[in-house]
Amino acid sequence: MAEITEVPSPFCGIGTDDLTIQVEGVSLKVTKNGCTVNTPAFEQAITDTGPRVDGKKVSLDVAVAKAAALLKDTNQPVIGGCATDVNGMRALLALADRSGAVVDNMNFTNARRNFLALQDSGWINTTLAEVKNRCDLLLVVGVDLEAFAPRFFEHYLWNEESMFLDDTGKREVIYLGKAPSGNASTSPTGQKAQVFECGVADLPEVVAVLRALVKGNPIRVESTGGVAVADLQAIADKLKAAKYSVVTWAAGALTYNQAELTVQTLSEMVKDLNSQNTRSSGLPLAGKEGDQTANQVCGWTTGYPARTRFSRGYPEYDPYLNDANFLLDNGEADALVWVQAFNAGAVPPVTDLPTIVVGRSGMTFEHEPDVFIPVGTPGIDHAGHAYRMDNVVAIRLKKLRDSGLPSTAQVLSAIEQAF
């Protein structure tokens, strides 16, 4: 049995890097600094150790040859999931280029709400380090932050040392829309977060009124979306009085049509605050299951985020038409490659098309894919890099055990070379 300290996690999105993990053979146990996101992800047991073709165990070479043969006969394959590390995503894009595939990250529909706002009018966003060292007021909009990232407050709000704050315990936290599920947002001195609840569908109106109040525009109603305008005025006043406020949201929690307009309203409100006598920044929540990594690598390789098509011999980006589920449902795709090295529960959509799954050991399928190749998980079975939610830091992931499982990059490169 070995104990490894200062283990970084690719699962939580916030760059947690202080886990202690016991390793016994191929079994892992988180003994320190675990959470409801990281602990089950690290401790998941290995159940599949070899590839399968049509449900029968085969060698890796046979599985790779079968996958390549399936892709050679296609006109429009789709590569979905895209949950892997930097090297895995590089190999995925090389395979997409060779096969003329569409690349679509499984979380892109959520991320699209952010990208559309960014592309239309831009935004002013911050980093986790800036939150840790400067933020004196955190406004959480429409999401249960501690459920998303259980150790966010511990790492970035209630840290003992800060470069520009004398007492981090005096920071204020305000929830607008959704109440927190626990007490992580309560300061070390016992000060609880202020909570102003409203329905998810009411957020566009509530956020629009809040921005109007920040700008000093008059509002002639007493409440909106179940939130008193007087309470929204108090939030606006606190934002304007703060030295460095941060507004955070999760695009995936904004489950209504044209949610990108809410993201844009929040981003424009941040700009409004910066035109006054204060500093403010946005902080979109993301980074789980390699979504930031997929978009970063695709971005620097092609100039576009994921949801990019290679069928014409060059990358074409379309955030709507290159949706993998749209292509599958419309009968436009003729093969599916599903890449998911982090989450064994995130299986591919059910389809009658030829399906190749390069995924984490332990996946169970409603319909057995034509090819299933279990791969190692970055940060557990092999070293690698993954981007955290603020996009500025590529976390250096450690190898914790010798499982014998190949990496995603090795498998996808072998399939490409077999063409």
C-alpha positions as CSV (number, residue, x, y, z in Angstrom):
1,M,0.0,0.0,0.0
2,A,1.2,3.5,-0.9
3,E,0.0,6.9,0.0
4,I,0.2,9.8,-2.4
5,T,-0.2,13.3,-1.3
6,E,-0.9,16.6,-3.2
7,V,-3.0,14.8,-5.8
8,P,-4.6,17.1,-8.4
9,S,-8.2,16.3,-9.6
10,P,-9.5,16.6,-13.2
11,F,-13.1,16.0,-11.9
12,C,-14.2,19.1,-10.0
13,G,-13.3,21.9,-12.3
14,I,-11.7,24.2,-9.7
15,G,-8.2,22.8,-9.7
16,T,-8.3,21.0,-6.4
17,D,-4.7,19.7,-5.9
18,D,-4.4,18.6,-2.2
19,L,-6.0,15.2,-2.1
20,T,-4.4,12.3,-0.3
21,I,-5.0,8.9,-1.8
22,Q,-4.1,5.4,-0.7
23,V,-3.2,3.1,-3.5
24,E,-3.3,-0.7,-3.0
25,G,-2.9,-2.5,-6.3
26,V,-5.4,-0.9,-8.6
27,S,-7.7,0.2,-5.8
28,L,-7.8,3.8,-4.7
29,K,-9.1,5.4,-1.5
30,V,-9.3,9.1,-0.8
31,T,-8.2,9.6,2.8
32,K,-8.0,13.4,3.0
33,N,-9.6,16.4,1.4
34,G,-12.2,14.4,-0.7
35,C,-15.6,15.7,-1.6
36,T,-18.9,14.4,-3.1
37,V,-17.5,15.0,-6.6
38,N,-13.9,13.8,-6.3
39,T,-14.1,10.9,-3.9
40,P,-16.4,8.6,-6.0
41,A,-14.6,9.6,-9.2
42,F,-11.2,8.5,-7.8
43,E,-12.5,5.4,-6.0
44,Q,-14.4,3.8,-8.9
45,A,-13.2,0.3,-9.4
46,I,-11.8,-1.1,-12.6
47,T,-14.1,-3.8,-14.1
48,D,-13.1,-3.8,-17.8
49,T,-9.5,-4.6,-18.5
50,G,-9.7,-5.5,-22.2
51,P,-11.5,-4.4,-25.4
52,R,-14.6,-6.0,-26.9
53,V,-15.8,-6.3,-30.4
54,D,-19.5,-7.2,-30.8
55,G,-19.5,-8.1,-27.1
56,K,-16.6,-10.5,-27.3
57,K,-13.2,-10.0,-25.7
58,V,-10.4,-9.3,-28.2
59,S,-6.9,-7.9,-28.2
60,L,-6.3,-4.1,-28.5
61,D,-4.9,-4.6,-32.0
62,V,-8.0,-6.3,-33.2
63,A,-10.3,-3.7,-31.6
64,V,-8.3,-0.9,-33.2
65,A,-8.4,-2.6,-36.6
66,K,-12.2,-3.0,-36.3
67,A,-12.7,0.6,-35.3
68,A,-10.6,1.8,-38.3
69,A,-12.5,-0.4,-40.7
70,L,-15.9,0.9,-39.5
71,L,-14.7,4.5,-39.9
72,K,-13.2,3.9,-43.4
73,D,-16.7,3.2,-44.8
74,T,-18.4,6.3,-43.4
75,N,-19.4,9.6,-45.1
76,Q,-20.2,11.6,-41.9
77,P,-18.9,10.1,-38.6
78,V,-19.5,12.0,-35.4
79,I,-17.1,12.0,-32.5
80,G,-18.9,12.9,-29.3
81,G,-18.2,13.0,-25.6
82,C,-14.7,14.5,-26.0
83,A,-14.0,14.0,-22.3
84,T,-10.3,13.5,-22.1
85,D,-7.1,15.3,-21.4
86,V,-5.0,17.6,-23.6
87,N,-3.1,14.8,-25.4
88,G,-6.3,12.8,-25.8
89,M,-8.1,15.8,-27.4
90,R,-5.1,16.3,-29.7
91,A,-5.4,12.7,-30.9
92,L,-9.2,13.0,-31.2
93,L,-8.8,16.1,-33.5
94,A,-6.2,14.3,-35.6
95,L,-8.6,11.3,-36.1
96,A,-11.5,13.7,-36.9
97,D,-9.3,15.4,-39.5
98,R,-8.4,12.1,-41.1
99,S,-12.0,10.7,-41.1
100,G,-13.9,13.9,-41.9
101,A,-15.8,13.8,-38.6
102,V,-17.9,16.2,-36.7
103,V,-16.4,16.9,-33.2
104,D,-18.9,17.7,-30.4
105,N,-18.2,17.9,-26.7
106,M,-21.0,16.4,-24.6
107,N,-21.4,19.7,-22.6
108,F,-21.3,22.1,-25.5
109,T,-25.0,22.9,-25.5
110,N,-24.4,24.4,-22.0
111,A,-21.2,26.1,-23.0
112,R,-22.9,27.5,-26.1
113,R,-24.8,29.9,-23.9
114,N,-21.5,31.4,-22.8
115,F,-19.9,31.4,-26.2
116,L,-22.8,33.2,-27.9
117,A,-22.6,36.0,-25.3
118,L,-18.8,36.2,-25.6
119,Q,-19.0,36.3,-29.4
120,D,-21.7,38.9,-29.5
121,S,-20.5,41.5,-27.0
122,G,-17.5,40.2,-25.1
123,W,-17.1,40.0,-21.3
124,I,-14.8,40.8,-18.4
125,N,-14.0,37.6,-16.6
126,T,-11.6,36.7,-13.8
127,T,-9.5,33.8,-12.6
128,L,-9.7,31.7,-9.5
129,A,-6.5,33.3,-8.2
130,E,-8.1,36.7,-8.5
131,V,-11.2,35.5,-6.6
132,K,-8.9,34.2,-3.9
133,N,-6.9,37.4,-3.5
134,R,-9.3,40.2,-4.4
135,C,-13.0,39.3,-4.2
136,D,-14.9,41.0,-1.3
137,L,-18.4,40.3,-2.6
138,L,-19.5,37.1,-4.5
139,L,-22.9,37.1,-6.3
140,V,-24.0,33.6,-7.2
141,V,-26.7,33.6,-9.8
142,G,-29.0,30.6,-10.6
143,V,-26.8,27.8,-9.3
144,D,-26.0,25.9,-6.1
145,L,-22.3,26.6,-6.1
146,E,-21.3,24.2,-3.3
147,A,-23.1,21.3,-5.1
148,F,-21.3,22.2,-8.3
149,A,-17.8,22.4,-6.6
150,P,-18.1,21.4,-2.9
151,R,-14.7,22.9,-2.0
152,F,-14.9,26.2,-3.8
153,F,-15.6,28.3,-0.7
154,E,-12.9,26.5,1.3
155,H,-10.3,27.1,-1.4
156,Y,-11.2,30.5,-2.8
157,L,-13.4,32.5,-0.3
158,W,-12.4,31.4,3.2
159,N,-8.7,31.0,2.6
160,E,-6.6,32.2,5.5
161,E,-4.2,34.3,3.4
162,S,-5.0,36.8,0.7
163,M,-2.8,39.3,-1.1
164,F,-5.2,42.3,-0.9
165,L,-7.6,41.5,1.9
166,D,-6.8,41.8,5.6
167,D,-9.7,39.4,6.7
168,T,-11.2,37.0,4.2
169,G,-13.9,36.1,6.8
170,K,-15.5,39.5,6.1
171,R,-16.3,38.6,2.5
172,E,-20.0,38.7,1.6
173,V,-21.8,36.0,-0.4
174,I,-25.2,36.6,-2.0
175,Y,-27.3,33.8,-3.7
176,L,-29.8,35.0,-6.3
177,G,-32.2,32.4,-7.7
178,K,-31.2,29.1,-6.1
179,A,-30.5,28.5,-2.4
180,P,-27.3,26.7,-1.4
181,S,-27.7,23.1,-0.3
182,G,-25.3,23.3,2.7
183,N,-23.3,25.6,4.8
184,A,-20.1,26.0,2.8
185,S,-20.9,29.6,2.0
186,T,-21.1,30.5,5.7
187,S,-18.0,32.4,6.7
188,P,-15.5,31.2,9.4
189,T,-17.0,33.9,11.7
190,G,-20.5,32.5,11.2
191,Q,-21.9,35.0,8.7
192,K,-24.3,33.3,6.4
193,A,-24.9,34.0,2.8
194,Q,-27.9,36.2,1.9
195,V,-30.3,34.2,-0.2
196,F,-33.0,35.6,-2.6
197,E,-34.8,32.7,-4.2
198,C,-36.7,32.7,-7.5
199,G,-37.6,30.2,-10.1
200,V,-35.2,29.4,-12.9
201,A,-37.7,30.7,-15.5
202,D,-37.8,34.0,-13.6
203,L,-34.1,34.6,-13.8
204,P,-34.1,36.6,-17.1
205,E,-36.5,39.2,-15.7
206,V,-34.8,39.3,-12.2
207,V,-31.3,39.7,-13.7
208,A,-32.6,42.4,-16.2
209,V,-34.1,44.4,-13.3
210,L,-30.9,44.0,-11.3
211,R,-28.8,45.4,-14.2
212,A,-31.2,48.3,-14.6
213,L,-30.8,49.2,-10.9
214,V,-27.0,49.0,-11.2
215,K,-27.3,51.5,-14.0
216,G,-29.5,53.7,-11.9
217,N,-32.6,53.3,-14.0
218,P,-36.0,53.6,-12.2
219,I,-38.1,50.5,-11.7
220,R,-41.8,51.1,-11.1
221,V,-42.9,47.7,-9.7
222,E,-42.4,46.4,-6.1
223,S,-41.3,42.9,-7.1
224,T,-40.2,40.8,-10.0
225,G,-40.1,37.0,-10.2
226,G,-40.9,36.8,-6.5
227,V,-38.0,39.0,-5.5
228,A,-38.6,42.4,-4.0
229,V,-37.2,45.2,-6.0
230,A,-36.0,46.7,-2.7
231,D,-33.9,43.6,-2.2
232,L,-32.5,43.8,-5.7
233,Q,-31.7,47.5,-5.1
234,A,-29.7,46.4,-2.0
235,I,-27.8,43.9,-4.1
236,A,-27.1,46.6,-6.7
237,D,-25.9,49.0,-4.0
238,K,-23.5,46.4,-2.5
239,L,-22.1,45.6,-6.0
240,K,-21.4,49.3,-6.5
241,A,-19.8,49.7,-3.1
242,A,-17.6,46.6,-3.3
243,K,-13.9,47.0,-4.1
244,Y,-13.9,43.8,-6.3
245,S,-17.1,42.0,-6.8
246,V,-17.4,38.7,-8.7
247,V,-20.6,37.5,-10.4
248,T,-20.7,33.8,-11.0
249,W,-23.1,31.5,-12.9
250,A,-23.3,28.0,-14.4
251,A,-24.6,28.0,-18.0
252,G,-25.8,24.5,-17.6
253,A,-28.2,25.5,-14.8
254,L,-29.9,28.1,-17.0
255,T,-32.4,25.6,-18.4
256,Y,-34.6,27.7,-20.6
257,N,-34.6,29.0,-24.2
258,Q,-32.2,31.8,-25.1
259,A,-30.4,31.6,-21.8
260,E,-27.4,33.2,-23.5
261,L,-29.3,36.5,-23.2
262,T,-29.2,36.1,-19.4
263,V,-25.4,35.4,-19.6
264,Q,-25.1,38.5,-21.8
265,T,-27.1,40.6,-19.3
266,L,-24.9,39.5,-16.4
267,S,-21.8,40.2,-18.5
268,E,-23.0,43.7,-19.5
269,M,-23.8,44.4,-15.8
270,V,-20.2,43.6,-15.0
271,K,-19.1,46.1,-17.6
272,D,-21.5,48.7,-16.1
273,L,-20.0,48.2,-12.7
274,N,-16.5,48.7,-14.1
275,S,-17.5,52.0,-15.6
276,Q,-18.3,53.2,-12.1
277,N,-16.0,53.6,-9.1
278,T,-15.4,49.9,-8.5
279,R,-14.0,46.7,-10.0
280,S,-16.1,43.7,-11.0
281,S,-15.6,40.5,-13.0
282,G,-17.6,37.5,-14.1
283,L,-16.8,33.8,-13.4
284,P,-18.5,31.1,-15.5
285,L,-18.6,27.7,-13.8
286,A,-17.4,24.8,-15.9
287,G,-14.4,22.5,-16.3
288,K,-16.0,19.1,-15.5
289,E,-15.3,16.0,-17.6
290,G,-12.9,17.8,-19.8
291,D,-15.2,20.3,-21.4
292,Q,-12.8,23.2,-20.9
293,T,-9.9,21.1,-22.2
294,A,-11.9,20.1,-25.3
295,N,-12.7,23.7,-26.2
296,Q,-9.2,24.9,-25.4
297,V,-7.4,22.3,-27.5
298,C,-9.9,22.6,-30.3
299,G,-9.6,26.4,-30.1
300,W,-5.8,26.6,-30.5
301,T,-5.8,23.8,-33.1
302,T,-8.6,25.0,-35.4
303,G,-9.5,28.5,-34.3
304,Y,-12.9,27.3,-33.1
305,P,-14.3,25.6,-30.0
306,A,-15.8,22.1,-30.2
307,R,-18.8,21.4,-32.4
308,T,-16.6,21.7,-35.5
309,R,-16.9,19.7,-38.7
310,F,-13.9,18.4,-40.8
311,S,-15.8,16.7,-43.7
312,R,-14.7,19.3,-46.3
313,G,-11.0,19.0,-45.4
314,Y,-10.9,22.1,-43.2
315,P,-12.7,23.0,-39.9
316,E,-16.2,24.5,-40.0
317,Y,-17.8,25.7,-36.8
318,D,-21.5,25.8,-36.2
319,P,-22.9,25.7,-32.7
320,Y,-26.3,24.4,-33.8
321,L,-25.9,22.3,-37.0
322,N,-22.9,20.4,-35.7
323,D,-24.8,19.2,-32.6
324,A,-24.1,15.4,-32.4
325,N,-27.6,14.6,-31.1
326,F,-29.1,16.7,-33.9
327,L,-27.0,14.8,-36.5
328,L,-27.9,11.4,-35.0
329,D,-31.6,12.2,-34.8
330,N,-31.8,13.6,-38.3
331,G,-30.1,10.6,-39.9
332,E,-27.2,12.8,-41.1
333,A,-24.5,10.8,-39.3
334,D,-23.5,7.3,-40.3
335,A,-21.2,6.3,-37.3
336,L,-20.6,7.4,-33.8
337,V,-17.3,7.5,-31.9
338,W,-17.8,8.2,-28.2
339,V,-14.8,9.3,-26.1
340,Q,-15.3,9.5,-22.3
341,A,-12.3,8.8,-20.1
342,F,-13.6,10.4,-16.9
343,N,-17.2,9.3,-16.2
344,A,-18.3,5.7,-16.6
345,G,-21.9,6.7,-16.2
346,A,-21.8,9.1,-19.3
347,V,-22.5,6.5,-22.0
348,P,-23.2,7.3,-25.6
349,P,-26.7,8.0,-26.9
350,V,-28.6,4.9,-28.1
351,T,-28.3,4.5,-31.8
352,D,-28.4,1.8,-34.5
353,L,-25.4,3.3,-36.2
354,P,-22.0,1.6,-36.0
355,T,-20.7,2.8,-32.6
356,I,-17.1,2.9,-31.2
357,V,-16.7,3.7,-27.5
358,V,-13.3,4.7,-26.1
359,G,-14.3,5.1,-22.5
360,R,-13.6,4.6,-18.8
361,S,-13.6,1.1,-17.4
362,G,-17.0,0.2,-15.9
363,M,-19.3,1.5,-18.5
364,T,-22.6,-0.4,-19.0
365,F,-24.6,-0.1,-22.2
366,E,-28.2,-0.5,-23.1
367,H,-26.9,-1.8,-26.5
368,E,-23.4,-3.2,-26.7
369,P,-21.3,-1.0,-29.0
370,D,-19.6,-2.5,-32.0
371,V,-16.3,-1.7,-30.4
372,F,-15.6,-0.9,-26.8
373,I,-12.0,-0.1,-25.7
374,P,-11.6,0.7,-22.0
375,V,-8.9,3.4,-21.4
376,G,-7.1,4.8,-18.4
377,T,-8.4,7.9,-16.7
378,P,-6.1,10.9,-16.8
379,G,-4.9,11.7,-13.3
380,I,-5.3,8.1,-12.2
381,D,-3.9,5.7,-14.7
382,H,-1.6,8.0,-16.6
383,A,-0.2,11.5,-16.3
384,G,-1.6,14.4,-18.4
385,H,-3.0,17.9,-18.4
386,A,-6.5,19.2,-18.0
387,Y,-7.8,22.8,-18.0
388,R,-9.7,24.1,-14.9
389,M,-12.8,26.3,-15.1
390,D,-11.0,29.6,-15.6
391,N,-9.1,28.4,-18.6
392,V,-5.8,29.9,-17.5
393,V,-4.2,26.9,-15.8
394,A,-3.6,23.4,-17.2
395,I,-3.5,21.2,-14.2
396,R,-0.6,18.7,-14.3
397,L,-2.2,15.3,-13.5
398,K,-0.4,12.5,-11.8
399,K,-0.2,8.8,-12.5
400,L,-1.4,7.0,-9.4
401,R,-1.4,3.3,-10.3
402,D,-0.3,0.7,-12.9
403,S,-3.6,-0.5,-14.4
404,G,-2.3,-1.6,-17.8
405,L,-5.0,0.4,-19.5
406,P,-3.9,2.5,-22.5
407,S,-4.5,6.2,-22.7
408,T,-7.1,7.8,-24.9
409,A,-4.4,9.4,-26.9
410,Q,-2.7,6.0,-27.6
411,V,-6.0,4.4,-28.7
412,L,-7.2,7.2,-31.0
413,S,-3.7,7.6,-32.5
414,A,-3.6,3.9,-33.2
415,I,-7.0,4.0,-34.9
416,E,-5.9,7.0,-37.1
417,Q,-2.7,5.2,-38.0
418,A,-4.7,2.1,-39.0
419,F,-6.6,4.0,-41.7
